[in-house]
Amino acid sequence: QYLSANLYVNQVLDVFGILFSLLLSRYVYMAVQTCWVEARNKRGNVMRDTQLVIGLLLSVWPDLSDLDKEGKAFGVKLRCLLRLGPEITIRFLEGKRGAGLGRSLSCCSTSTFSQLDGVHKHLKITKIYREAIKLVARERERENGALIKMTDEIFAELLLALNRIQASCASMLSSVNPQKLPFSYVHLIQWGSRLVWAVYIFDLSIDISEYALHWRCSLPFTCIGGTGCSTIIWFGLAVCTCLLSYIVLGLLDLHGSIANLYASDCGNVQSGFLHGLDVSTLCLVECQALSLSGEVEEQFQEKNK
């Protein structure tokens, strides 16, 4: 009867083990997909659409020497706004608020941030890109403006790109909420996995105890090794318990660790992201023409040969 009961318990534990493995692996996949992959995709959308805006502007952008004072001021203001939206978003996700948020910004003055201070986080982003759209529209309509040669098709695409950046920044701001997965599902997996883990550890302890009793081993730590010594057996139990605990509890803690990539510094690349925006928008205020005269001369020299 004891053997039959033991066999039944082991079969039940095998079924629970398979179910536990499937649920935990699915939970880890959903946590990584939701908190890591989607968060990085949102940030990538901001960079991609910002580069699209810069490309559309440069398609009709005159030489800096041909711009008047208002045209140069337009480039400075628009560059500030294109940097300000993503930077406010990332600094907010890092946990900065109020005056601390204003001090952390490198792309706007104190007077500019004072107009956004105290405003809801999503309204900040809306005001920034609404001002960018107004600037673009005014510069296109202004006589001798920097965007006077912009066609209706390019202008429409530019407005769509600016709206997509605004939407991406607003979507990134939702990352401040760590509970992206259903509350009940998370706690079911968390506590259910811990319960199954505890049952497995208990069953492993019983099996090792039965093994030691079957071979009439002595009490642990009364000997170091050899036949009939259970010290090595109990040492193996401790190692298995530690490894299993490390793996299971580590996987369960994954959701909390990557819930907010910006605050936890997990895969932190926001400094490189902001630096990329800073460098790529520099062409709106500086002359960065790429001279290809050397390549042309080499091509003519090869033909003459």
C-alpha positions in Angstrom: 0.0 0.0 0.0 2.8 2.4 0.8 4.5 1.7 -2.6 1.2 2.2 -4.4 0.6 5.5 -2.6 4.1 6.7 -3.3 3.8 5.8 -7.0 0.5 7.8 -7.1 2.0 10.8 -5.4 5.0 10.7 -7.9 2.6 10.6 -10.9 0.6 13.5 -9.5 3.8 15.5 -9.0 4.9 14.7 -12.6 1.7 16.1 -14.0 2.0 19.2 -11.8 5.7 19.5 -12.9 4.7 19.6 -16.6 1.9 22.1 -16.0 4.2 24.2 -13.8 6.9 24.3 -16.5 4.4 25.3 -19.2 2.8 28.0 -17.2 6.1 29.5 -16.0 7.7 29.4 -19.4 4.6 31.2 -20.9 4.7 33.7 -18.1 8.4 34.5 -18.7 7.7 34.9 -22.4 4.8 37.3 -21.8 6.8 39.4 -19.3 9.8 39.7 -21.7 7.6 40.4 -24.7 5.4 43.0 -22.9 8.0 44.8 -20.7 11.2 44.5 -22.8 10.5 44.0 -26.5 7.5 46.3 -26.7 9.2 49.0 -24.6 12.2 49.0 -27.0 10.0 49.0 -30.0 8.3 52.2 -28.7 11.6 53.9 -28.3 12.6 52.7 -31.8 9.5 54.3 -33.2 10.4 57.6 -31.7 13.9 57.5 -33.3 12.6 56.3 -36.6 9.9 59.0 -36.9 12.3 61.7 -35.8 14.7 60.7 -38.5 11.8 60.9 -41.0 11.0 64.4 -39.9 14.6 65.5 -40.3 14.8 63.9 -43.7 11.6 65.6 -44.9 12.8 69.0 -43.6 16.2 68.6 -45.2 14.7 67.7 -48.6 13.7 71.4 -48.9 16.1 73.0 -46.4 18.2 75.8 -48.0 21.8 76.5 -47.1 22.3 78.2 -43.8 23.8 81.2 -45.6 20.5 81.7 -47.5 18.4 81.7 -44.3 17.3 84.9 -42.6 17.3 85.5 -38.9 13.8 84.0 -38.5 14.7 81.0 -40.5 17.7 80.3 -38.3 15.6 80.8 -35.2 13.1 78.3 -36.6 15.8 75.7 -36.9 16.9 76.2 -33.3 13.3 76.1 -31.9 12.3 73.0 -33.9 15.5 71.2 -32.9 14.8 72.0 -29.3 11.2 70.6 -29.6 12.3 67.4 -31.4 14.8 66.7 -28.5 12.5 67.9 -25.7 9.6 65.4 -26.3 11.7 62.2 -26.0 14.0 63.6 -23.3 11.0 64.6 -21.0 9.5 61.1 -21.6 12.7 59.2 -20.7 13.5 61.4 -17.7 10.0 61.0 -16.4 10.3 57.2 -16.8 13.5 57.3 -14.8 11.5 58.7 -11.9 12.3 62.4 -12.2 9.5 64.8 -11.3 8.9 68.6 -10.9 12.1 70.7 -10.5 14.2 67.6 -10.7 12.8 66.9 -14.1 13.6 70.4 -15.2 17.2 70.2 -14.0 17.8 66.9 -15.8 16.8 68.4 -19.2 19.7 69.5 -21.4 17.7 70.8 -24.5 15.6 73.6 -23.1 15.9 76.6 -20.9 14.4 77.1 -17.4 11.8 79.5 -18.8 10.6 77.0 -21.4 10.2 74.2 -18.9 8.4 76.5 -16.4 5.5 76.6 -19.0 5.3 72.8 -18.8 5.9 72.3 -15.1 2.8 71.2 -13.2 1.1 69.9 -16.3 0.0 66.3 -16.7 2.7 64.1 -18.3 0.6 63.4 -21.5 -0.3 67.0 -21.8 3.4 68.0 -21.7 4.0 65.9 -24.8 0.9 67.2 -26.6 1.9 70.8 -26.0 5.4 70.2 -27.3 4.4 68.6 -30.6 1.5 71.0 -31.0 4.0 73.8 -30.9 6.2 72.0 -33.4 3.3 71.7 -35.8 2.5 75.4 -35.4 6.1 76.3 -36.1 6.3 74.2 -39.2 3.0 75.6 -40.5 4.0 79.2 -39.9 7.5 78.8 -41.5 5.9 77.2 -44.6 3.5 80.1 -45.0 6.1 82.9 -44.2 7.5 84.7 -47.1 11.1 83.6 -47.8 10.7 81.0 -45.1 12.9 77.9 -44.8 10.1 75.7 -45.9 8.7 77.9 -48.7 9.5 75.2 -51.3 7.8 72.4 -49.4 5.0 70.7 -51.4 1.7 69.8 -50.0 2.5 66.1 -50.1 5.8 66.5 -48.1 4.0 68.8 -45.6 1.3 66.3 -45.0 3.9 63.5 -44.5 5.8 65.8 -42.1 2.7 66.5 -40.0 1.9 62.7 -39.9 5.4 62.0 -38.7 5.2 64.6 -35.9 1.9 63.1 -34.8 3.4 59.6 -34.7 6.3 60.8 -32.6 3.8 62.3 -30.2 1.8 59.1 -30.1 5.0 57.0 -29.5 6.1 59.3 -26.6 2.7 59.1 -25.0 2.8 55.3 -25.4 6.3 55.2 -23.8 4.9 57.1 -20.8 2.5 54.2 -20.1 5.7 52.2 -19.3 5.7 53.9 -15.9 2.9 51.5 -14.9 4.6 48.3 -13.8 1.4 46.3 -13.9 1.2 45.6 -17.7 0.0 42.0 -17.2 -3.4 41.2 -15.6 -3.1 41.4 -11.8 -4.9 38.1 -11.1 -2.8 36.3 -13.7 0.5 37.6 -12.2 -0.4 36.6 -8.7 -1.7 33.2 -9.8 1.6 32.4 -11.4 3.6 34.0 -8.6 2.0 32.1 -5.7 1.1 29.0 -7.6 4.7 28.6 -8.7 6.0 29.1 -5.1 3.5 26.5 -3.9 4.6 23.9 -6.5 8.3 24.7 -5.8 7.8 24.1 -2.0 6.0 20.8 -2.7 8.8 19.7 -5.0 11.4 20.5 -2.3 9.4 18.7 0.3 9.1 15.6 -2.0 12.8 15.7 -2.8 13.6 15.8 1.0 11.3 12.8 1.6 12.9 10.8 -1.2 16.4 11.5 0.1 15.3 10.6 3.6 13.9 7.3 2.4 17.1 6.6 0.5 19.1 7.2 3.6 16.9 5.0 5.7 16.9 2.2 3.2 20.7 2.0 3.2 20.8 2.5 7.0 22.9 5.6 6.7 24.2 7.3 9.8 23.0 10.8 10.8 24.4 13.6 8.6 27.5 15.6 9.7 28.7 12.7 12.0 31.0 11.5 9.2 32.5 13.0 6.1 32.2 10.3 3.5 32.2 6.6 2.8 29.7 3.8 2.9 26.7 4.5 5.2 27.4 8.2 5.6 24.6 10.6 4.7 26.5 13.8 4.8 27.1 13.8 1.1 23.4 13.0 0.5 22.2 16.0 2.6 24.8 18.2 1.0 23.4 17.2 -2.4 19.9 18.1 -1.1 21.1 21.5 -0.1 22.7 22.2 -3.5 19.6 21.0 -5.4 17.4 23.2 -3.2 19.6 26.3 -3.7 19.8 25.8 -7.5 16.1 25.2 -7.9 15.3 28.2 -5.7 17.6 30.4 -7.7 16.1 29.4 -11.0 12.4 29.5 -10.0 12.5 32.6 -7.8 14.7 34.4 -10.4 12.2 33.7 -13.2 9.3 34.9 -11.0 11.2 38.1 -10.2 11.8 38.8 -13.9 8.6 40.7 -14.3 9.4 43.1 -11.5 12.9 43.6 -12.7 12.1 44.7 -16.3 8.7 46.3 -15.7 10.3 49.7 -16.1 13.6 49.5 -18.1 14.4 53.2 -17.5 14.0 53.2 -13.7 15.8 49.8 -13.2 18.7 50.5 -15.5 18.1 47.1 -17.1 19.3 47.3 -20.6 19.8 51.1 -20.1 20.6 52.7 -23.5 18.7 55.9 -23.1 21.9 58.0 -22.9 22.9 56.7 -26.4 19.3 57.3 -27.6 19.3 60.9 -26.5 22.8 61.5 -27.8 21.6 60.1 -31.2 18.8 62.6 -31.3 21.1 65.4 -30.3 23.6 64.6 -33.1 21.0 63.9 -35.8 19.1 67.2 -35.2 22.3 69.2 -35.3 21.9 69.6 -39.1 19.0 72.0 -38.5 21.3 74.6 -37.0 24.7 73.8 -38.5 26.0 73.3 -42.0 26.8 69.6 -42.4 27.1 69.1 -46.1 28.9 66.0 -47.2 31.5 66.8 -49.9 31.9 64.0 -52.5 34.3 65.8 -54.7 37.0 63.2 -54.1 34.9 60.4 -55.3 33.9 62.3 -58.4 37.6 63.1 -59.2 38.5 59.4 -58.8 35.7 58.3 -61.1 36.8 60.7 -63.8 40.5 59.6 -63.4 39.5 56.0 -63.9 37.5 56.8 -67.1 40.4 58.8 -68.5 42.7 55.8 -68.0 
